[in-house]
Amino acid sequence: MFYTYVLQNKNKMLYTGSTNDLWKRFNEHNSGKSEYTKHRGPYQLIYYEACLSEEDARSREKYLKSGMGKRYLKNRLKRSLSLTG
C-alpha cells in the first residue's frame, strides 16, 4: 500500500506528503529526519488515505496541495481541525 497523509503542527500549519510506510515516515517527521519539516514539529497525523499504487498516492498528494484539494480537506476535517487548535 501507498499512503497520502496530512500532518498538522502546533501552529496549525499543514504538511501533505505520500509514502509507502506511513508510521516510519511520520516518525521521521517528528524526529527531525525530514529536511522540510525538521524545524516545524512536533506533528500530529490528522488525515491519511491508502492507495494501491505509488502513482495514485502521488496524484492524490498533488491534488490535496491544490486550491480545490485544500478546500476538500477543510470541509472533510472541519471538526477535527477545530479540535486540534
Secondary structure, 3 states (H helix, E strand, C coil): CEEEEEEEECCCCEEEEEECCHHHHHHHHHCCCCCCCCCCCCEEEEEEEEECCHHHHHHHHHHHHCHHHHHHHHHHCHHHHHHHC
